[in-house]
Amino acid sequence: MNKGIANFDYYNPTHIVFGKDRIGELATLIPTDKKVLVLYGGGSVERFGTLAKVREALTGHTFGEFGGIEANPTYATLLRAIELVKKDGYNYLLAVGGGSVIDGTKFVAAGALFDSEPINIFGSGIGEGIPIKEALPFGTVLTLPATGSEMNSGGVVSIVEKKAKLGFGSAVTFPQFSILDPELTYTLPKRQLANGVIDSFVHIMEQYMTYPVGGMVQDRFAEGLLETLIEIGPDVVDESNHDYNLRANFMWAATYALNGTLNKGVPGDWSSHGLGHEITALYHIDHARTLAIVLPSLLEIRKEQKGAKLLQYAERVWHITDGTDDEKIQAAIDKTRAFFELLGAPTHFKDYELGDEVVDALVSQLEKHGLTAVSERGDQTLDVSREIYKNAL
Amino acid sequence: MNKGIANFDYYNPTHIVFGKDRIGELATLIPTDKKVLVLYGGGSVERFGTLAKVREALTGHTFGEFGGIEANPTYATLLRAIELVKKDGYNYLLAVGGGSVIDGTKFVAAGALFDSEPINIFGSGIGEGIPIKEALPFGTVLTLPATGSEMNSGGVVSIVEKKAKLGFGSAVTFPQFSILDPELTYTLPKRQLANGVIDSFVHIMEQYMTYPVGGMVQDRFAEGLLETLIEIGPDVVDESNHDYNLRANFMWAATYALNGTLNKGVPGDWSSHGLGHEITALYHIDHARTLAIVLPSLLEIRKEQKGAKLLQYAERVWHITDGTDDEKIQAAIDKTRAFFELLGAPTHFKDYELGDEVVDALVSQLEKHGLTAVSERGDQTLDVSREIYKNAL
C-alpha cells in the first residue's frame, strides 16, 4: 500500500486578512460597484456587534442581508437565498459567521450561477452531480474557528427530508478573502470553542492517520498542528480567557487544519466524518461531538491497518517513549479520548443516553448513502463501521 | 520585545503542479494565444533534455528563447531580456531553471511593463525604489530546489559594477504556476544539492530564529521543515540517490522554506543573507556557502539576544535534552555547523583561503549598502556584524 508521494496540484487563491480590527477593510476588499448580499446565521453576530461593524464598513456599497442560515445549513434555506440573489441581482456575497454560514454562502455562490437545479450540484443519488463551473465572488468574516471553510473551496449541506449531509466543492468556490480576527472569538461559549478544537483536530487526523507514504512535510505540519491544539485546547475552552495569542493560534491552526495544505500527495481517510455525519443526521448531536465519539473508537478498531502511523503519532505528537509499540499506540488513543473528554466532549453514545439501538440505525444510513467501503484503503466495510459504532456505545 | 502575533495578510495565488512528468501540461497551463519567451540559464537544461520537453509541450504556442541568465542574475543581462520582450512583443514568460532564472524572469516580467527605467525598481541608493504595479504573467519549471522563488513574489538581482545584490518584489510578481518535478533534480551535482539544502535551511532559520512572539503554528511549521532537512540532507547530497520520495520531500520543503507561510505575523532576521550577500559580491563564493559561513557564527555572537528561541531550537529541532540551557544552546549551534560541514559546505573563511583582511572589506560593504542596524531588533550594528565575520575566520 505504500505507493509514495502522489502527484498533486496546490492552488489556494484566498487572501487571508488576519488580525485585530480588520473588518473596516471590507470597504476596499469588495469593489464598490458590487451589489453585496451579507449572509449570516442566528442572532449572535447581531448581538455581539459584528454585523454592525460590517454594515458600517459597507456604507459605501449597495448591500442587503439574509439571516437565518442554520448550523448544518439546509438546502431549503439556501435555495431561498439563491432565489433572493437572482431576483435582486446581487453579484457579491459576504458570509459573516462560522463554517455553516460560509459553507452555505459557497453553495449560494455556486447555485446562483448554476445551469441546472441547484440540487444537481450533489451526487450520492440525491442529485446528478453536475460539476460547478462558475460561482459568484464572495468573501467571509469568520467568527468561529473550526471548519477551515474560510480558506478552502468545499462545503457541506443538509437535506433534511433525506436525512443527508452532502459535500460539494470546485476550483471556483474559494473565498476571495477571509477576515480572521481572533478577537471575534471572545464571545463564543465553551461548547462552541470545544467543538472548534475537536473539529480541527479530527480534520488533521483524517489527512494524517492513514497508511504511511513518506510525505515528510505533510506529516510534520500535521503533527505540529496537532501538538498546537493539544497544547492550547484546554485554555481555548476557557471562555473567559481572552489572551489574544491563544485565540490567534487557535484560529490559524483551525484554518490550516483544512486549507488544502496537509492532504497534498498523501491519502486521506474521511471515515470519521462519514460516520459522524450519520449521527448528526439521526440524533442531532453537534458535528464535532460526533467526531469525538467516532475517532477514538475507530482508532482502536483500526489499530492494525493504521499501526505504523499510530506509532508515529504516539511518539511525535504525544511524546510517548515508554512501552512496546502496542502499548504506545494504546496510550496515544487513550490520550486522544481523554483530550476530547477534557474539552467537555463525551466520547460514548451512552453519555447522550443512546443505547445499542443506534448501531443498526446508523449502519443502515451508511448503506443508504453508499458509505460501504470507506477509509484510505477502501477496506472499511459496513461490518467494520458497525464495530466502530459498537465500540463507542 | 515580545509583542505577540502581529496582524498579517496571507496571499499566494501560485498554482503548484507537483510530480512526475508534468511538463507536458505547459500546453494547457499557458493560454495558446500568448507569445511566450522561455528564459533559462546555462547549458544544463539543454543538456539534460528539460528544454526539449518544454519545446515539445509548447508546439501549439508561438515562443522564443533567451538563455544565459547567470547564477546571481545580473541587471545587464536582464535588461537585454527586457529589451527583447518589448521589441518582439512577448506577453508571457516561462522560467526554466533554479532560483536565479526565476528571480531574473520576475525582474523581466516587472521591468517590461515598468514606467521608468528598470533600475528604479531598486531602492538602496541604486535606483528610486518605485513600486512595481504590473508585470507580465509568467510560469516556471523548477530544476533546483533552493530559493523558494517558484512560489513567492520576490527576487534578487546583482548589479556587477556596484558589487551589489538587491532585492525586489510585489503582489503582482507571483508565478501563475510552477511545475515542480522532483525527477528534474536527478541530474544535479552534489554541490548544487548541498547549496539547495543549506539555502532552504537558512531561509527557515531567518524567519524563526528571532525573539519569540508565540506564533505556535509558524514555529511548529518551521521546526518541522528544519527536522525534515536535517533528516534527509545527508541523503539528498548523494547525487546518485534517485529515491523519488527523498527528492520530492526536498523539493517541497525547499518551496515551503520561503513561500510566505513561515513569516506570517512574526518577526524575521534576514541578517545572515545580508552578511552573506557581501561575501558573494566580493569573493564570488556560492550564495548558500556564504550562509554556511555566517549563520553558525551569528548564532554564537547573538546567543544572548536569541537565547529563548535558541533553546527551543535545541530542544525541538535537535532533540537535545541533556545539560544546562547554555550547554543545550551551544550543542545546537555546534550541530548546525556540523550539519553544514557534513553536506560539504565549509563554515570558515580560512577554508576558502581567506584571512582577516575580509573583515574590514565586508564591513565597509555593509556600511555602503546601509546594513548598519539589521536583525529583527535592528540592534545588529556594524560592530556586531564585524564580530560575526571575525568569529567565522
Interface residues (C-beta under 8 A of the other chain):
Chain A: G4 I5 A6 N7 F8 D9 Y10 Y11 N12 P13 T14 H15 I16 V17 F18 G19 K20 R22 V213 G214 G215 M216 V217 R220 F221 E223 G224 L225 E227 T228 E231 I232 Y244 N245 A248 N249 W252 A253 Y256 K264 G265
Chain B: G4 I5 A6 N7 F8 D9 Y10 Y11 N12 P13 T14 H15 I16 V17 F18 G19 K20 R22 V213 G214 G215 M216 V217 R220 F221 E223 G224 L225 E227 T228 E231 I232 Y244 N245 A248 N249 W252 A253 Y256 K264 G265
